[in-house]
């Protein structure tokens, strides 16, 4: 990861840490003063006419985790004396079907309820907060809850000032979360437009689904739609969960390239789509206890599928899968706390209630890092591929024995040089040379020494010519050297230097001794309007005239047809 990417990761990580602290008060110093809470052994719809037995005492801190129940749940509450009016509210905004009864008298056998039933009240900036009741202390109350959602919440008895302070803390945490999610969605949306990678599309969809889920879970939609029914909010919450499942599956499929790398797992993930769709339908047409349990199973199945595919990808060497595995592990930890508290297997508290949201925030950051790491990896792979392509492309123009350019390069480069010379009016010359008596040398000393002779020749040429003048092996022992911006006189001087340098540099043989090598060179200078083929043909003619004249010489093909040795 680049230094810039690490800096961005640090910023997002800091925001996630602040979010974890700010989602709500981790520990509130609530003045309980001997408050008592007990779950009653009664599940009727009407107020009990006789005092039911207490099934069990609940936490002295008012933390309730009773799991799912298809029947009404009753809780007996005894509030100790306090010096000023207080409010009672339930920390879970989904528990809007809540009724509070005050017990004025008790004869030991029956309940005589003189006060009318008090329904939950929503007022002021707490309109989206929680079920809220005005209470007197001391006092004895019955709380009736009837909901398809998990019975997990904290009963808080606070003053008006404390209530608003808690509400502000709650909104701060939610603002941090949604700011984080929307920032990531915007950033990755821009990357989607630039990179056209559908992994970013599904990641943004996942973020949007997460935001929708927690808007519903925390009751924040009621702020915009105060008249919205509880059933609608629950249906939207579960629909968001289905959206998250589909988006997460698609993101994982695209990110891990499962269709190509792991087709069996890919087909399994595609098979989960209809299950999420069925769940969305159930949320609207058959809301209730069974649908919540269905979504619990689907969520568990989706998370296991994503974790399993990430592990498999990591084992087959997909490096970026480690970020994906870490991200989904954070969400799984949060989801596990949610599921365990949903079924009453984990005590209710800040981390069991908001753990899923904190896990979602951490997962969103880590998934963004996974995408950044994947882009970095793909860029490095692309650069390596381009470098390899360039190397192979270069090799296709290089003679494997001598290391100089080959015939293919000459066929492409010479017409370009001729066109440039025609456009600029500058001279262009060509040297074609051939090792003298090379067949005899090859037959006498063997092919290995013949190869070394060709390599020796090219080494001599490299010592004489400029770096910008390409040496091309034309075939066998023949070589061609295009000389840009060199006229006939300059080209003949270079040809003579090559001839003399070779004659003065005997080849050291592998078995000892040395062999004298000579070459014959034909030189031609391009004439106005002359093509590459015509120029090459004139240099070849000059070469063969030199061979017929006795070899070991340079011959110029003059424009008037006379050759100068």
C-alpha positions, 0 to 999 in steps of 0.5 A: 500500500502507498504512503498516501493509502496508509494515511487515508487508512489512518484517518478512516481508522481514527474515525471508526475509533471515534465512532465506536466511542461515540455511538452511545454512552458505554457506561452511564452513571444512572442513579438506580437507588434500589430500583427492581425489575422482574420478569413475570410468569404471565403472557396474556394480552389483558392486564392480570387481575391477580398478581402473577409470580415473578419468573426471574429478577432482571439486571439491577441496571435495567438491562433486559435481554429476553430474546424473541417472543410471539406472546406479550411480555410483562415486566414488574418495575419498582422505582425507588424515591427520587427528589424530582420528576423523572422520565422512563424510556426504553433504549431500543426504538423498535419497541414501540408497542409498549404500555405502562401501567401504574399499580396504586394499591395491592391487596396481595392477591389482585391488582387494582389499577386505578390509573389509566393505561399509559401509552408510549409518548414521543415529543420534542427532539426525542421524537425518534428516540425511544418509548418514553413515559412520565413516571412518579417515584416511588412507584410500582409499574407493569410494563407490557411489550408486544413486538416481533423484534428482539426484547433487548433494551435498557430501562432508563429512569432519568431527568429531562436534562439527562435524557436530552444529554443522552440523546445528543450523545446518541446523535453524535455517534450516529452522525459519525457513523453515517458521515463515515459511510456516506464519505466512503460511498462518495469516494468509491462512487467517484472511483467507480466512475473512473475505473469502471470496476463493478466491485465498486458498484456493489461496495457502494450498494453495500454501504447504502444498504448498511445505512438504510438498515441502521436508520431503521434499527435506530429509529431515525426514519421516524424523525423524517416520517413520524407517522410511519407505522412500526410494521413499515419500519420493520419491513424496511429494516429487513429489506435493507438486510436483504439488500446488504446480503445481495450486495455483499455476495456480489461484491465478494464474487466480483472482488475475488473473481469467483466466476473464474477462480472458484466456480463452485463457490460462485454458483453457491453464492448465486443460489443465495440470491433467491433466499434473500429475495424471499426474505424481502417478500416475507418482510412485507407480506408476512412480518413477525416472529418467523420472518425475523428467525428466517433472516437470522438464518439467511444472515448466518448463511451469507456470512459463512459463505463470504468468509469461506470464499475469502479463506479459499481465495487466501489459500490459493494466493489471492493476497487482497483476500486478507483484507476482505477476510479481516473486514468480514470478520469484523462484521461477523463479530458484530453480527454474532453479538447481534444474533446472540442478544436477539435470542437472549443468549447474550446480556444486553449492553452497549456492545451487544446492541451497537456491536453490529453497527461498530462492526459495520463501520470497521468492515466498511473501512477495511473493505475500502482498504481491500479495494485500494490494495486490489487496485494497487496489486492490479496496477503492479500486475499490469505494469509487470505485464506491460514490462514483459510485453515490452521485453517480448516485443523488443526480443521480437526485433533482436537477433538471438545470436548477436544481440543486434536488431534482426531483419524484421526490425530493418523491414519496419525501421528503414521505410520510416527512416527513408520517410523522415529523410524525404521530409527533412531533406537530410541525407540517409546512407546504408551500409551492407556488409558480409564476412568474407569466406564465411562458409569456408570458415564455418566448415573449417572451424565448426559452427560454434566458432562461426557463431563466435565470428559473427558475435566478434564482428558485431562487437567491432561494429559497435565500437565504430558506429554511434549508438543511434545507428542500428546494426541489423542482421540481414541474414546469415553473415550479412548485416545492414547499418542505416546511417541517419544524417550521413552523406556518401563521404561520411558513410564510406569513412565509417565503412572503411573504419569497420573494415580496418578495425576488423582486419586488425582484430583477429578472433581468438579461437577456443582451442587456441590460436587466432583467425583473421577475419575480413569483410566486404561492405557496400555503401549507398546514399539515398537519392530524392524520391528513392524508396527503402527497397531501392536504397537497399538494392543499390547497397546490395549491388555495391556489396557484390561488386566489392566481392567480385573485385576481390573482397576486403573492401568498401564500395560506394554505389554512386548516383551516376552508376560509377562505383568507387572502391 
